[in-house]
């Protein structure tokens, strides 16, 4: 016993339990401090980049609390392991004094934090210059952290760099500054962010140096714990203060009818037209839209140009079919769709050149993003991705906790309420300007995972009690893998949850419409409400979307409130998503930049009109069955007659007025009509050349995003 060092004697004197407690406390503190810095950068820092950002929604608060608990728990576990390691380490006597023990414990819980940071970047991202920079930051921070545990290498400057606050601020702050610098913003705004960051870093160093100089080593963990509590409190107070300022109710405005009309395009992602009471559905899922329809025009037979987000939005923005704009899958083997080429002119670009202020906010971060070219022409383009950047450990926390089935942890998209919280300040700013504006908003609440608030989740009765998203997902997997149809009770539960999500979405649309009224811009606004595609819900043994051109995939709602419109109208003639751009341009008196595939609905729809849709399913997706709907196909529609012609499959003919579910193929019963429709489709394909402009190769980073959001496997 006489050969034991002072540190070893002290460790044995305090006993194993005290060492374990000290280690757990150190670990919880270090990892919780990291979590506080991460939450601040995720929620507070966006306010510095864009003051009108929506901050501290219910989801942010929930995930902040969950993440801090997870981080503290992980840190405590590493701290316990560190305590055991130190207690029984054969060479522990090489360290001297209680201060050495504290430094060593702090090192042993910080190294796993840095390792997790480096591992997540190495596994989940590509070797871009930004990734290499983040990896370099993490690797370089290991040096002062390790030096801090070695007495002969330790110094005041090393100790400051290795402190929990310094590690977190450097590990996350430097990559954040890189991202800030990459954004297209004034240099003064970037400098303000840099100066604020440097001020926070300097303050952390100063406080840490004073704490180390004036506090006994045994008390330092408690002081760090107090600093963590203070940081969490400051985070909460700042968030609450900012949240109170971003969404005030506007003062009632005056009508600005002498000005050119404003344009608002709302896309209700994944909403089937036949599940809206706007289109006569048996449930009143869209009372807000029904009320809006009292002074709007409803197009009862609107057909999407495809069955997933990218090509349909591209058609809305360009007035072109997917065959012509090219932003779709080229084949089932393609890892991802092609982007929208910058060679094509979008609606936002045309309106921007005409002096319109243009803004977009989208809950769909997988396809409505700058990589896929959806940002063309927008002055403000906000995409809401609930997955943090790849260098944040919360990204891994979210992905690990999703299998728990807890709704808020399963969420992949911001809710309509969260999107409105961001859109309303933008709308207020646009309405306060003298310029007319174009606002585009995408909502995702009817897209899986279906997570409406509890009231809407249980709005419609079902015999399966407490049915929610986890049960929905289980049924979906069973259908996709076994091809076993739903029972009546299962189908009832699936549809009730989907309808509840639409009802919640409708309530939020009503709030946006009311906002337009209060701002005095409603009367002189061209307001368009539609969807990009539908959803399978078990029909034809299909879940999800992206497969086939059945009506449940391509039948969408379409409501247009023309400027000054007072009386309702319901149109049964065919409309298409390619009609949106020419309709907007016609109302505004603008000339189309090039020949478009659509027509202006404002001037009426000719009888006997034909429209078309395309499906290029991804072969690797479980939602795609083996059969005719797993291969590319086109649909031609005239009136209520639809021909579906696919590769390697016999043509199918349906009349969706008499057969809404399209279960009875009448091709054999009416060969003349089938031949006529095939000729129509062949002529259209021959007269509509495929897009042959420049394309951008698939970005592995964007592939990773699509995979994490469930679009590819």
N, C-alpha and C positions, 0 to 999 in steps of 0.2 A: 504493500500500500504506500510505502514511502516514495516509490518511484512515480507515483501519479502526479501529473501536472496540476497546477491550480485549477485549470478548467475542468479536468477530469474529476478532481475532488469535489468541485462545486456541483458538477452534474450528478455524481453519485449521492451527494448530500441532499439535493432537492428531490431525488427519486424519479422513477420512470413516469408516474402519472403527471407530475408537474412539468416534466419535459414534453410530454405529449400535449398537454394543455397549451404550453408556450408555442409549440410547433403549429397546432391547429389555429391558434389565434393569429400567428404571423401569416399563415397561408390564407385565411379568410380575409385578413386586412389587405394583403397585396393584391389578391384577385378581385376583391370588391372595389378597390381603388381603380384598377383597370376598367371594371365595369362602369364606374361612374364617368370616367373620361370617355368611354365608348358611347354611353347614352347621351352625353352632352354633345359629342360630335354628330351623332345621328339625328338629334332632335333640335338642339339649339343652334349648332353651326349653320344649318340651312338658312336660318334667318339672316345670317351675315351675308350669304350669297344672294338671296332673294327675299327681301323683307316681307313680301306678301305670302311667303310659304305657309302652308297649313302645319301647325306645330301641335304636338301633344294631344293627339286624338286619344280616344279611349284605348286603342290598340297600342299606341306608344307607351302609355302609362302601364298597361298590363305587361307588355314585354319588358319594360324597364324593371319592374318588380321581379318578374320571373327570372330575367337574366342575372340580376344582382344576387338573387337567392342561389341560382345555379353556380355562379362564379364563386360565391362565398363557400358553398358546399364543396366544390372541386378544390378550392384552395385549402380548406380545412383538411380534406383528405390527404393532399400532398404534404401538408404540415404535419399530420400525424405520422405519415411515412418518414418524413425527415426526422422527427423526434425519435422514432424507433431506430433509424439508421445511426443517429448521433449517439444514442444511449449505448448501443452495442458495437459501435465502430472500434476496431482494434487500434486505430491510429488517432483516435480523438484527442490524445494527449498533446498532439502537435499544436493545438490551439490554446491560447492563453486567455483567461479571464472571462467574465460574464459577457463583456462587450463582444468578444470573439464569438461566443455562442449565439448571440443575437444576430450578428452579421451572417454567420453560417446558416442559421435557420432561414433568414431572409433570402439568402442566395439559393438554397435548396428548394424554395417554393417559387422563386422567380424564374429559375431555369425551365421548369415545365411550362410556364406561361409563354416564354419565348419559343420553346420547342413547339407548342401547339400553334402559335402564330406562323412559324416557319413551315410546319407540316401542312397546315390548311392551304397555304399558298402553293406549296409544292405539288399537292395532290389535285387541287381543284381549278387551277388556272393555267394559262399558257405562259410561255417564256417571253412575254412582252417586256419592253424596257421598263414599264411601270412595275411589273411583277419583280423583275430583277432588282429594282430600286427598293421595293418593300423587303425583299429577302436580304438585301445588303444592310438595311436599317436594323432588322432583327438580329442578324449575325453579328454586326458590330456592337450592339448593346450587350451581347454575351460577355464581351471583354471586360468592361467595368464591373459587371455583376460578379463575375468570377474573381476578379482582382479584389473586390470588396471583402471576400471571405479569407483572403490570404494576408496575414498581418504585415509581412514585410513589403507587400505591394500596395497596401491600402493607403489612401491619402484622403484629405478633405474633398478634393475635386472628384476623386473616384467614388467616394461615398455618396456625394450629391448626385452623380450620374446614375448610380445604382439604386437610388431610393425609389419606392413604389410610384410616387407621382411623376418623377422624371422618366422612368421606364415607360409608363403609360402614355405620357404626353409626347415623348419622342417616337414611340412605336406606332402611334396612331396619328399624331399631329403632322409629321413630315409627309406621309402619304396623302393626308387630307390636303395639305398645301399644294402638292403636285396636282391633285384633281382640281383644286380651285384655279390654279394657273392655266389648266387646259381649257377652261370654260371661256366662252366668248363674252368677256365683260370688260368694262373700263379698267385701265391700269390702276387708277386710284382705288377702286374697290378691292383689287387684288392686294395692293399695298396695305390697305386697312386690315385685311384678314391676316397678313403676315405680321404686322405690328401688334395686333391683338394677341396672336399666338406667342410671339416673342415675349410680350409682357406677361402672359400667363406662365410661360416657362421660367422667366426670370423670377417671378413671384414665388413659384414652387421651389426653385433653388434657394432663394433667400430664406424662406420659411424653414426649409429642411436644414440649411446650415445653422440657423439659430436654434432649431430644435435639438440638433446633435451637440451643439456647444453648451447648451444650458440644461439639458435633461439627463438624468442618470440613465445608464444603459438599460436597467431593468424596467424603467418606465416608458421607454420609447415606443414599444408596441401599443401601449394604451394611448399615447399621444397620436400615433398614426391612426388608431381607431377613431379617436375624436376628430381628426382631420378628415377621415372618410365620411363620418356622419355629417360634418360641416359641408363637405362637398356635395353629398346627397341632398341636404337641405337647400343649398344654393341652387342646385339643379332643379329641384321641385318648385322653388319660389320663382326662379327665372321662367320656367316653363309655364307656370300658372299666369304670370304677368303677361308674357307674350301671347298666350292663348286668349287672354281677355281682350287683346287689341286687334286680332286678325280678322274677326268676323262680326263686326258691329252691324246692326240692322240699318239699312240705308233710309235716308229721309225720302218721303214721297217726291217723285220728280214730275216734270212736265213733259208732255208729248213733244217729240222733236220731229214731227212728220215732214217738215220741209226738207230735211236731210235725206240722203240716200238711205234705203232700209238697211238695218243691221241684219246679219245672218247668223243664226245659231243652229248648229247641227249636233243632235244628240243621238248617239248610237248605244242602244241597249244590247250589249254583247250577249249572244246566245239566246235571245228571246224569240220563241216561235210565234208566228202570227196567230196561229189557231189556239193559243193559250192566253190571248188577251181579250178582255171583254170589249175592247175597242173594235175587235173583229167579230164579236158575237159569241165569245166563249161562254160556256154555261156558268162559270164562276166569274164574279166581278173582280177579277185580278187587277184591273187598271181603271179604277174610278176616276183618278186624276186625269188620265188621258181621255176618258169618255167625256168629262166636263170640258176639257180643252177642245174636243171634237165639235162642240156646239158652235164654235166659230172657226172651224178648220175644215180641210178637205182630207178625207180618209180614202186611201187606195187599198181596196179589199183584196186585190190579187197582185201583190208585189212579190217579185221573184228575185232572190239573191243571185249574183253571178257565179258564186261558188259556195262552198260549205265550210270554209274556215276563215279566220280573221284577216290575214294578210291580203289575199286577192280581192276580197269583198271591200275592204277599206280602200284599197288602191283603185277599185272601180268607182267608189263614191268620190274619190279625190280627183280622178282623171276623166270620168265619163267614158271609159274604155272597158271592154270585156277583158278578162284575164289573158285570153289568147293574144290580145294586142298590147297590153301593158307589161306582160311577162313576169309580174310579181306573184309567182305561184310555183308549185312543184313542177319540175320537168318530167319526173317519173316517180313511181313508187319507191325506187331505190335511192332517190336523192336524200341526202342527210338533212337538208333543210331547203326551204323555198328560196327562189331568187329574190333579190331586193328590187324595189321600185327604182328604176334608173333616173338619174338626174337629167337625162336627155328629155324626159317627158315633163310637160308643164302641168302643175297641179292647180286646183281651185284656189288654194291659199296663195299661190304665187300670182295668179291673175288678179285676185282682189288686193293683194299687197301693192301691186303696181298701180292699181286704181286708187290708192290712198287709204285703204282699209287697214286698221290695226288688226293683227291676226294673232290668235292665242289658241292653244290646245292644252287639254289636260286629259290624261288617259290612265285608267286603272290597268289596262292591258300592257304590261311592260315587255311581254315576250315578242310581240310583232309590231306594236305601235311605238317604235323607237327610231333613233337616228340611223342605226345600222341598216334597217330595212327601208330607209328613205322616206319615212312618214313625216319627218319634220320639215320637209321642203315648203318654204313660203311662210312659216310661222315665226313671228317675232318672239313670242313666248311659247315654249314647248315643254310641258311638264309631264313626265312619265313617273308614275308612282310604283316603285318596286319595293315590296316589303322585304325582299332579301337584301341585306346590307352589302356593301362592297366586300370583295373576297378577302380582304385583309382584316376584317372584323370577326372576332371569334363568335359573335352573336349569329353569324351566318351558319356556323356549325351547330350552335345550340338549337336554332330553329329546325334545321334539317334532322337533327337527332330526336327532337321532341315531337315531330309531326306524327309519328306512329302512335303516340299516346291517344290520339283521337280527340284531345281537348280542342274545342272549336277555334279559339283565338290562336293556338299554336299551329293549327292545320291551315289557317288562312294563308292564301298565296297572293291575294289581291286586296287592295283597300276597298272598303265598303262605299256605297253611294254617299252615305253621310260624310265619310272622310273625304271623298272626292269633292263634294259640295263645299266642305270647309275650306278647300283650296281654291275652288272655282269662284266662290262668292267675292273674295277680295279682288280677284282678277276682273270679274264682271263689273264690280264697282269702279275699278280704275278705268276700264274701257268706256263705261257709261259716262264717266266724268270728263271724258275727252271730247273735243269737237269733231273728231274723225269718226266715221262709221266703223263698225268692227265686225269681224268674223270670228266666232267662238265655236270650237269643236270640243266635245266632251265624250269620252267613252266610259261606260259603266260596266262592271263585271259581275254583278250580284247573281245573275242567273247562270253563271258559269261555275262548273265544279272547281273547288269544293263549295257546296251550297251551305252557306252559314248565315242565314237571315237572323235578325234579333229574335229572342224567344217568342215574342208576341206573334210575329209573322211565321216563325217556324211551326207553330201550333195553330195557325189561323184556320186551316181547313181540316175537317175531321178525317180520321183514318182508324182502321181497326187495329193496326199495329201501334201499340202504345209507345211513347217516348222515342219515336222514330226520328233520327237525326242523321247528320252526315256520315258518321262511321258505318251505320247500317246501310245507308245508300251506297257507300263505296263497296261494302261487302257484296251486295246484290249485283253491282256493276261488274265486279271481278268474276262472280259466278257466271253471269250471262255471257261475258266475253270469252271465258275459257271453256264452259261446258255447252254453250248454246242452248241452255234450258230456259224456256220462256218464264216470265214472272207469273206467279199465281195472281188471282184477282186482288188479294189483300196486299201483296207486294207491289203490284202496279199502282194500286190506290195510294200507297204510302209514298212511292217515288214521285208520283205526279203531285201529291199534296205538298211535298217539300219544295219542289220546283215552282209550283204556283205561289207558295208563300214568299219565295225569293223575288218573284216578279211583282207581287203586291208591295213588298218593301221598296223595291226599286221605283215603282210608280209613286209611292208617297214622297220620295226624294225628288223625283222629277217635278211633282206639284210644287215643291218648295222653290225649285229654280224658276219655274214659271211665275210664281208669286214674286220672286225677287225682281224679275224683269218688269212686272207691273209696278212695283214700288219705285223702281228706277225711272219709270216713265218711258221705257223703251219697248214695251210689249206690242203696242198697236202697230208701230212701224218696224216690226221685226219679221223677217222671213224665218220662221221656226220650223225645222224639219226634225221629226222624231222617227227613228227606224231602228232596225237591228242589222247585224252583219250576217247572221245565219241562225239556224235553229238548233235542235237538240234531239237525240234519238229517243230517250226515255223508254227503251225497250221495243219500240216499234220496228218491225222487220228485224228483230233480234239485234238491234243496234243501240249502243249507248254512246254518249258523246256526240261528236260531229266530225266532219272531215271525210265521211264515207257516204257515197251515193248522192243522187240528186232527187231523192224523194222529197215530198212537200215538207216533211218534218225536219228536213235539213236546209231547204232553200226557200220555204214560205216564210216571209217576214212581214211585220207590221210596217206601215208607212203612213204617217200623218204629216201634212204640210199646212201650216197656218200662213197664208199669204198676207203681206202688209195690208192693213186696213180691213181684212176680211171680217165679216160680222155673221154671215149665214153659213150653216154647215152644208157639206156636200159629201156624198159617198159614191165613189167611182168603182165600177166592177171591171172595167177594161184593164188589161195587163199593164203593170208598171215594172220597171227594173231599176237596180241601183245605178246603172249607167245614165239614168235620167236625172239624177240629182244635180250634177254639175251643169248640164245645159239648162235646167230649170232655174237654178240660181242666177246664171249669167243672163238669161232672158228677163227675169224680174228686174235685174239691175241695169239692163240695157247694155251689157258688155258683149263683145264679140268673142266667140270661142277661139282659142289660140290655134286650133287645128281641127280637122273633121273629127267629130265625136260619134260614138256608137249609139248614144241615147238621144232622146228628144225632150223638148220642154213640155212638162206636164201641165204647165199653165195654159197652154194653147189647146189642151184636150188630147185624148188618146184615140187614134183611128181604130175603127173596128177591124177585126181580123189581124191585128198586130201580132208579130212573133217576137219572143225573147228567148235567151239561151242561158244555160248554166253549165259549169264544168266541175268534175270531181277528179282529183288525182290523189288517191289515198296513199298514206305512208304504210308500206307493207309491214314494217316492224311493229306497228301499233296494235296492241291487243284488241282495241275497239273495232278493228277491221276484220270481219270474218273472211274465211277462205271461201271464195265464190265470186259471182259477177261484180259485187260491190267492193271487192278488194282490188279491182283494176280500174284504170282510167275510164271515164265515161262522159258523154255529153247529153244534155237534155235540150230539147226544143219544145217550146210551149206556144200554142195558139189557142186563145180563149181559155177554156178549162181542159183542153186536151194536151197531154204531155207524152212525148216520146223519149225514152231513155235508151240510148245506144252505147254499149260499152265494148271494150276490146275483148274479143273471144267470147262474146255472149250474144244471144239472140235479142233483137230489139223488143222492148216492152212498151205497151201503150196503156195509158190510164186516162180516165176522166175524173179529175179530183173534185168536181162539183157533185157528181153522183156517188163517188167513192173517195171520200176525204182521206182515208188511211192508205189508199192506193194498194189494195190487197188483191184486186181482180184485174189481171192482165187481159186486155181486150184486143191484143194484136192479132191473134189468130181469128177472132170473131169478126174483125173489120180489116181485112188485108189491104183494101183500097186506101183507107185512112193511114195505115201504117206506111205504105209505099209513098204516099204524099208527104208525110212528115219526114221520112228518111230523105226524100229528095230535097225538102226544105233545109234539113240539117246539112246535107252534103253541099248544097249550093252556098250555104252560109260559111262553111268551113273553107270552101274553095275561094270565096271572096274576102275572107278575113285572114290575112297572112299572120303567122306567128311573129312575136316580137323578136327582132334580130339585132337590137342595139347592144351597147356595152353592158356587161354584167360584172359584178364584183364577186370574187371567190368567197366561199363560206368562211366566216371568221370562227375559229375554234372557241373563242371566248363567248360568242353569241350562241353557239351550239350548246355550251355548258349551261347558259341561262335557260334555253329551251328545255333542256333535260331536267333541270332543277324545278322548273315550273310544270313539268309533266307533259310537255308537248311531244317529246320524242323519248325513246328508251335506249 
